[in-house]
């Protein structure tokens, strides 16, 4: 799990950084929303619109990479949880059978 976690940590840092940039852009858009509304629909077209769409694309890509990196970590944790319970029940079952053979 530690090897998998080392791959996830930098991706989480990158995702948080990109989300912060997106939040800043969103706050600036909200701050200027009145001017944009009065300017009409063409006010948000052009380079500003493409910049905001690019930032959203970066957020989407970063989150997708984080999810894909989390998948092996999640699967390994679930496997070892499931496997641990099987080993516990097997140990209990074998001890019961072993004690039953000793008594007879």
C-alpha positions as a Markdown table, in Angstrom:
| # | Residue | x | y | z |
|---|---|---|---|---|
| 1 | Unk | 0.0 | 0.0 | 0.0 |
| 2 | Unk | 2.9 | 2.4 | 0.7 |
| 3 | Unk | 4.2 | 2.1 | -2.9 |
| 4 | Unk | 0.7 | 2.9 | -4.2 |
| 5 | Unk | 0.2 | 5.7 | -1.8 |
| 6 | Unk | 3.5 | 7.4 | -2.9 |
| 7 | Unk | 2.1 | 7.6 | -6.4 |
| 8 | Unk | -1.2 | 9.1 | -5.2 |
| 9 | Unk | 0.2 | 11.9 | -3.0 |
| 10 | Unk | 1.8 | 14.0 | -5.8 |
| 11 | Unk | -1.4 | 13.7 | -7.9 |
| 12 | Unk | -3.5 | 14.9 | -4.9 |
| 13 | Unk | -1.2 | 17.9 | -4.6 |
| 14 | Unk | -1.6 | 18.7 | -8.3 |
| 15 | Unk | -5.3 | 18.3 | -8.1 |
| 16 | Unk | -5.6 | 20.6 | -5.1 |
| 17 | Unk | -3.4 | 23.2 | -6.9 |
| 18 | Unk | -5.5 | 23.1 | -10.1 |
| 19 | Unk | -8.7 | 23.3 | -8.1 |
| 20 | Unk | -7.4 | 26.4 | -6.3 |
| 21 | Unk | -6.7 | 28.0 | -9.7 |
| 22 | Unk | -10.2 | 27.1 | -10.8 |
| 23 | Unk | -11.8 | 28.6 | -7.7 |
| 24 | Unk | -9.8 | 31.8 | -8.2 |
| 25 | Unk | -11.0 | 32.1 | -11.8 |
| 26 | Unk | -14.5 | 31.4 | -10.7 |
| 27 | Unk | -14.4 | 34.0 | -8.0 |
| 28 | Unk | -13.1 | 36.6 | -10.6 |
| 29 | Unk | -15.9 | 35.6 | -12.9 |
| 30 | Unk | -18.4 | 36.1 | -10.2 |
| 31 | Unk | -16.9 | 39.4 | -9.2 |
| 32 | Unk | -17.2 | 40.7 | -12.8 |
| 33 | Unk | -20.6 | 39.0 | -13.4 |
| 34 | Unk | -22.5 | 42.2 | -13.5 |
| 35 | Unk | -20.3 | 43.8 | -16.1 |
| 36 | Unk | -20.5 | 40.6 | -18.1 |
| 37 | Unk | -24.2 | 40.5 | -17.9 |
| 38 | Unk | -24.6 | 44.1 | -19.1 |
| 39 | Unk | -22.0 | 43.6 | -21.9 |
| 40 | Unk | -24.1 | 40.8 | -23.5 |
| 41 | Unk | -23.3 | 37.2 | -24.5 |
| 42 | Unk | -20.2 | 38.1 | -26.5 |
| 43 | Unk | -18.5 | 39.5 | -23.4 |
| 44 | Unk | -17.5 | 36.0 | -22.2 |
| 45 | Unk | -16.5 | 34.7 | -25.6 |
| 46 | Unk | -13.0 | 34.7 | -26.9 |
| 47 | Unk | -9.8 | 34.2 | -24.9 |
| 48 | Unk | -11.5 | 34.5 | -21.5 |
| 49 | Unk | -13.9 | 31.8 | -22.2 |
| 50 | Unk | -11.2 | 29.5 | -23.6 |
| 51 | Unk | -9.1 | 30.2 | -20.6 |
| 52 | Unk | -11.9 | 29.2 | -18.2 |
| 53 | Unk | -12.7 | 26.1 | -20.2 |
| 54 | Unk | -9.0 | 25.2 | -20.2 |
| 55 | Unk | -8.8 | 25.6 | -16.5 |
| 56 | Unk | -11.9 | 23.4 | -16.0 |
| 57 | Unk | -10.3 | 20.8 | -18.4 |
| 58 | Unk | -7.2 | 20.8 | -16.1 |
| 59 | Unk | -9.4 | 20.2 | -13.1 |
| 60 | Unk | -11.2 | 17.4 | -14.8 |
| 61 | Unk | -8.0 | 15.7 | -16.0 |
| 62 | Unk | -6.4 | 16.1 | -12.5 |
| 63 | Unk | -9.4 | 14.6 | -10.8 |
| 64 | Unk | -9.5 | 11.7 | -13.3 |
| 65 | Unk | -5.8 | 11.0 | -12.7 |
| 66 | Unk | -6.4 | 11.0 | -8.9 |
| 67 | Unk | -9.4 | 8.6 | -9.3 |
| 68 | Unk | -7.3 | 6.3 | -11.5 |
| 69 | Unk | -4.4 | 6.3 | -9.0 |
| 70 | Unk | -6.8 | 5.7 | -6.1 |
| 71 | Unk | -8.3 | 2.6 | -7.8 |
| 72 | Unk | -5.4 | 0.2 | -7.1 |
| 73 | Unk | -5.1 | 1.6 | -3.6 |
| 74 | Unk | -8.8 | 1.0 | -2.9 |
| 75 | Unk | -8.7 | -2.4 | -4.5 |
| 76 | Unk | -5.7 | -3.5 | -2.4 |
| 77 | Unk | -7.3 | -2.2 | 0.8 |
| 78 | Unk | -10.6 | -4.1 | 0.0 |
| 79 | Unk | -8.7 | -7.2 | -0.9 |
| 80 | Unk | -6.7 | -7.3 | 2.3 |
| 81 | Unk | -9.8 | -6.6 | 4.4 |
| 82 | Unk | -11.7 | -9.4 | 2.7 |
| 83 | Unk | -8.7 | -11.7 | 2.8 |
| 84 | Unk | -8.1 | -10.9 | 6.5 |
| 85 | Unk | -11.6 | -11.9 | 7.4 |
| 86 | Unk | -11.3 | -15.2 | 5.4 |
| 87 | Unk | -8.0 | -16.0 | 7.3 |
| 88 | Unk | -9.7 | -15.2 | 10.7 |
| 89 | Unk | -12.7 | -17.5 | 9.9 |
| 90 | Unk | -10.4 | -20.2 | 8.6 |
| 91 | Unk | -8.2 | -20.0 | 11.8 |
| 92 | Unk | -11.3 | -20.3 | 14.0 |
| 93 | Unk | -12.7 | -23.1 | 11.9 |
| 94 | Unk | -9.5 | -25.1 | 12.0 |
| 95 | Unk | -9.1 | -24.6 | 15.7 |
| 96 | Unk | -12.7 | -25.9 | 16.2 |
| 97 | Unk | -12.0 | -29.0 | 14.1 |
| 98 | Unk | -8.6 | -29.5 | 15.8 |
| 99 | Unk | -10.2 | -29.3 | 19.3 |
| 100 | Unk | -13.0 | -31.6 | 18.2 |
| 101 | Unk | -10.4 | -34.2 | 17.1 |
| 102 | Unk | -8.5 | -33.9 | 20.4 |
| 103 | Unk | -11.7 | -34.5 | 22.5 |
| 104 | Unk | -12.7 | -37.7 | 20.5 |
